Amino acid sequence: MDDRERALDAAHDLATRFLHTLDERPVWPRADIDEMLTAFGGPLPESETDAAAVVVEMAERADHGLVAIAGGRFFGFVIGATHPAALAADWLVSAWDQNSGSSLLTPATVAMERVAGQWMLELLALPASASVGFVTGGQLANFTCLAAARNAVYARAGWDIAARGLRGAPALRLVVGADRHGSVDRAARFLGIGRDEMLIVGSDDQGRMRPEELEEALSGDGGPLIVCMQAGEVHTGAFDDFAALIPLAHEHGAWVHVDGAFGLWAAASPVLRRLTTGMADADSWATDAHKTLNVPYDCGMAIVREPADSIAMFRTGGDYLIYSGLDPWDTTPELSRRARGVPAWAALRALGRAGVAALIERLHENALLFADGLSSIDEIEILNDVDYTQVMFRLASDERTRQLGAAILSEGTAAVTGAEWRGRAALRCSMSSWVTTASDIDRTVDAIRGLVRS
């Protein structure tokens, strides 16, 4: 047995042990960053150490600083656990070590990514000819789509960004909803668009963009125009009214982008796809497979209706690089990268159409069950319509709400995260894990009930 085999055997054993602890492990970390820096720090060793010993030491030192995201009671942020097929596939991705930018260089992994993209477009009822670029997550998916959008709307206006840059270019209007996710603003900043330049459209009590206010925002001067909409508001889970909003934006010549980091997947469920009516008429879509699809970090998808718009933005030069149709490096900012789409292929292959739909519907059912349980606790108020996978709640005062949030994390049964909604403190829960059971929800509700009483 060589060093690789011994190290991999150790990693397999430690990973299995970790997964077996999830049911009873405190969900939130038991150590902070300073404690972890102490655990892993110290001078760089002068000599070599056995690889398997390093793996064992790493796992032992990390234990108290690990979050039980892979378990059934992590409801903070929007992060799924990892489907078994996706987890195992991700281990092989690292072992294979394929630089998956070119289909001629690494045809096996690029083929799996391409098929995963095709399957996803079919599941979500998006145009079958769209390009699908695999990026690190929802943030980079939004950036990638908005970069292609900016390039395309300037080209329509007769301005070649690749040749002329942005100095002296016509003003770009970026229209966003008041309750958009912060990753949209961050992506805009990467693209040289500041907050003061964005046109903000008001939203209703669930965070949905108001059509009448969008119409007013679009009534100004012409020129390059991008409108960002949302499938799944991160606090309420609400979906914009795409059937009303997208035709309105297109009437004004806009490129329509949909941030659907976790909500895009509702289209794969016969029960929930009504939330996405009209969404397929947009020009680009961003989503994140380590949320609803439950694949490991990192695996976002940037989807662009016209592949030529992706190529125009991202294809690079270099006479030594080999191009073959629509390669991964034609659809994302990266050249060198791991085959992050392979776990998505494995998850989709294992689940199938019915399994994906059942997973999404189970997440929604869990959200309803959790909201119902919380409603039985005196003083707790549910703040949103539980249309999808998000539950937002609070106590009577901001102070008690924040105290409850801190107490939940300290107690350790589950993890929820704090927020602010319409000027009031809130706690938010995301049902994202395939592992979550009714028992997990009951345990969490019981723990919260005890904390509220105390």
N, C-alpha and C positions, 0 to 999 in steps of 0.2 A: 504494500500500500504506500503510495507516494504522498507528499505533503498535501497535494490537492484533495486526495481522497480522505485523508484524516481530517482536514479542515472542514470539508463538506459533511462528513459524518457527524462531526461535532456540531455544526450549524443545524443540521437536520434534527438532532437530538434536542438541542436547546430550543429550537423553534417549536417543536412538538410539546415540550414541557411548558413553554410560555402559553401556547394555545389552551392547554389543559387547565391553566390557572385562571382563565378569563371569567369564569362564572362567579368566583369568589374574590377576585382581585379588586381592590379599590379602583374605580374607573379613572379618577383624576390622579396625576402623579403625586407621589409622596415625598419627592425631593424637588428643590428649585434649581435654577440654573447655576447658582454659585456652588451648591453641593455637587452638581454634576461636573463642573469645571475642576473642582478639587479631586473628584473621583478619577477623571480621565487625564488630569494635567500632570505637571512635573516635567523634569528635563527630558529631552529626547534621548532614548536609550542609545548607548554607544555601540552595542553589538546586536546581532540578530536574535530573534526569539522564534520558537517553533510556532508555525501558523495555527495549528489546532489550539495550542495554549493561548494564543492571542484571542481567538474566537471565544473560548471559554471565559477568559478574563473580561472581555468586552461585555458579554451577556451578564455576568455577575455584577459588574460595576453599573450597568445601565438599568438594572431591574427597578429600582425605586423611582427612576425618572421617566418610565414608560407610561404612556396613556393607553388605556384599554379600548382603543378605537375598534379593534377587531372583535370586540364582544357585543352583547345585545343591549347594553344600556348606555352607550355613548350617544347622546342626543345633541351635543354641542356642535355648532357650525353645521355644515352639510357634508358629512363624510361617511361613506358606506364602509362596511367591513369588506373582506375580500372573499369572493367566491372560490371554492377549492380548486376548480379548474384554472382560474385566472392566477391564483397563487402559485400553483405548480408550474404553470407556463412561464411566469415571471422568473422563477429560479432557472429555467432552461434558457431564457433570454440572456441572463448574465453568464451562464456557462458557454453558450454559443458565441457570445461577444461579437455580434454582427453589426457593422456600421451601416445602418439601414437608410441611406439616402438615395441609393441607386439600385434600380431593378436589375441591372446587369452585374453589379458587384455582389449583391445579396438577394438573389431572386426568391428564396424560400420565405424570408421574413417579410419582404416587400409584398409578396403575393398574399400572405396572411393579412397584412394590414389593408391591402386593397379590397380583399373579399370582406373583411370586417366592416370597412366603410360602405361597401355595397349593401351588405345585410342591414346595416344601420339605416341607410337611406330608405330601404324597403320598409323596415319596421316603422319608421317615423313618417312615412308617406311624403318624403322630400324628393325633389327631382333626381331621377336615377343617374343623370349625367353629371351631377355636381361633383366638384373636387372635395375630398376629405383629407385634411392634413392633421396628423397626430402631433400634438404639442404637449407641454407639461401639465396644463390644467385650464380652468375657465379663464384665468387672467390672460394667458397667452393666446387662447382661442379668440377672445374678444380683440386683442391687439392684432392678431393675424387677419381676422376678417375686416377690421376697420382700416388696416393698412391697404388691403386690396380695394376696399371701398373708396378710400381717399384717392388712390391712384386712378381708379375707374371714373369717378365723377369729375376729376380734373381733366382726364383725357376727353370726356364728353364735352367739356368746356373749351377744348382746343389747347390745353396746357399739358405739356409732357414733363412730368415731375422727374423722370429718370434723366432727362437731358438738361432741364432748366432749373431743377430744384424748386424751392418754395419762395425764394426771395422775389418779390414783385408779382406773385401769383394772385389770382382773384381770391377774395375772401371766401372761406369755406364756412357754411352753416352746419353745425352739429346740433341736432335737436334730441333732447333726452327727457325722460320722465323724472318727476320730482323724487320718486322712490326707487330710482335705478340703483344697481349695486355699485359699490365703490370701484370695482375693477374696470368699469366703463370709463370713469374719470381718469383712472391711472393709465389705461390704454391710450386715452386721448392725450394725456401729458407726454407719453412716450412719442406720440406723433406730432408734438409741437402745438397742441391745441389746449389752451388754458381754460380754467373754470369760467372766467369772465367772458369767454368767447362762446360758451355753450348757451343755447336757448332752452330754457327749462319749462316743461309743460306740467301743469298741475295734475294731481291725481286724486282719486276718491278715497274713501275711508279704508279701503283694502290695499291701496297702492297702485291701482290700475290707472293708466293714462286716460285723461278725459278727452274724447274725440273733439268736442267743441273747442277746447283749448289748443289742441294740436292744429286744428284748422286755422285758428287765429295766429299761431306761431309761424305757420307756413305762408301766411299772406304777405310777407315782406318781399324784398328784392329777390331776383332770381340768382343764378350762379350755382356752384357746386353745393350739393345738399345731401346730408346723411341723416336719417332718422333711426334712433335706437329704441327698440321695444323690448319687452320682457316676458319670458315664459317662466313664471315662478318667482314671485317677490320673496326675498330671503327671509323675511319675518312672517308674512301672512300666507305665502304660497300662491298669491293671486296671479292671474294671467291677464295681460292686456287683451282688449277686444280686437284681435287681429282682423277679423272680417270687416270691421268698420274702419280701422286705422290704416291698414296697409293700402287699400285702394286710394284713400285720401292722400297719403304720402306720395304714391306713384303719380297721381294727377299733377303733382307739383315737380315731377322729375327727380324725386329722391331715390337714393339707394336705401333700402330698408334692411337693417340688421336686427336680429333677435338674439338677445342674451338669454339662453336657455340652459344655464349650467346644470340644473337638475330638473327643470320643468319640461325640457324638450321631450323627455322620455314618456310623458303622459300620452303622447300620440300613439304609443305602441299598445295602449290598453283600450279595448273596446268600451270599457266602462268610463274611462277618463278622457278619451281623445276629444270629447266635446269641448274641453278647455282650450284646445289648440286649433279650433276651427279657423281657417283662413291663414294659418301660420306658414303653410307651404308656399304662399305667394311672395314671401320675402326674397331678398337677394343674398343674404348670408345668415348663418346660424352658428352659435357657439354653444358647446356643451362640454361635459366633464364626466368621463366614464368612472372615475373613482368616487363619484357620488352615487347616482341612482343605479348604475350598472354593476357596482361593487367589484371593480378591479383595483389592483394595487396602484399606489402612486407610482409614476405619474402618467396620466393618460387623458388629456383633453382632446377635443376634436374641433377643428375650424372648418366649417362647411361653406363653400362658395358656389352659388348657382352656376356661373359660367367659368369653367376651368381656365379659359383664356385670361380671365381677370387675375387668377392666382399666378399664372405663368408671367404675366406682364409685371407683376409686383416682385416676385421672388426668384425667378430664374437668374442664375448668376453666369459669369463668364468663366474662363479657365480652360485652356485647350486640352488639359489632361483629364478634365472631367467628362464623363461619358453620359450622354442624354438618350433616353429611350421613352418617347411619349410623355406621359404625365408621371414623373417620378416624385418621391416624397420631398426631395429638396426643391421641387417646383411649387410646393403648396405651403411651405412654412419658412420661418427665418433661418432654420438650422441647415447646416450641411452634415456635420458629424453628429450622430445621436444613436442611442440604443433603440432596439426594436420595440418601442413602447406600445405599439398597436397589437402585438401578438397576444397578450393577456385578454384584450378585448375580443379577439377572434375566439379564444378558448372559452370565454364566458358565454358568448353568443352561441357557439357550437354546442356547449353543454346545456344551455337553457332552452334553446329553440324559441320559436315565436310564442308558443303558449307559456313557456317558462318565464320569458321576459314580462309578458302581460301579467302573469300571476304574481311576480315579484313586485311590480309597481302597484298593483291593486292591494297587495298585502301591506305595503308601506302606508298606503292611504287608510286602510282599515285600522292599522296600528295607531295612526294619528287620531282617528275618530275615537278609538278605545281610550287613548290617553286623555283626550279632551273630556270625555265623559267621566273618567275617573277623577280628574282634577276638579270638575264641576261639583263633585260630591263633597269637596272640602270647603268648610265655611271660610269665607273671606276671599277665596280665590275667584278671580274674574277672567274668563276667556275673552281675549281681545280680537280674535279674527274669526272669519268664516273658515272652517276647516275643509276647504275644497280639495286640498291635495295632501301634502306630507308635513306641513308646518303647523305647530301649535304655539300660540303666544299667550302668556297669562301674567297676572300680577296680583299683588295684595292691595289693601286699601290705600296705602301710602307708598311714596317712592322709597322712603327709608326702609320700611319693612320688606319691600320687594327686593331691594339690594341686599339686605341682611339674609333673606331667604336664599338668594342666589349663591352667596358666599357659603352659607351653611350646607347647601346641597353638595357643593364641590368638596367641602371639608369632610362631610359625612361619608362620602365615597360610594354610595350605592349606584349613583348615576351621574351623568354630566349634562347640564344645560348651561346656556350662556346668556349673559345679560344683554340688554338692548334698550333703546329708547324709541317709543312710538308716540307720535303726536304730542311730544313734549313731556311724556310720562315714562318713568322707569318701567321696564318689562323684562320678562324672562322668556326665552324662546327655545323651542324644541324642534329638532329635525328628525323625522323618521326616515332613515336612510339605509339601515343595515338589514341584510337578508337574514341575519342571525336572530334578530329581535323576536321574542315570543310574547304571548299574552302574560306569561308568568313574569317576564322582565318588566312589563308595564305595571302589573300589580305590585311588584316589589318596589318599583319607583314611586308609584302613587302612595303606597303605605309609608315609605320613607318621608316623602314630602308632607304627608298628613301629620306625622309625628313631629317634624321640624316646625310646622306652622303652630301646632299646639304648644310647643316648648318655647 
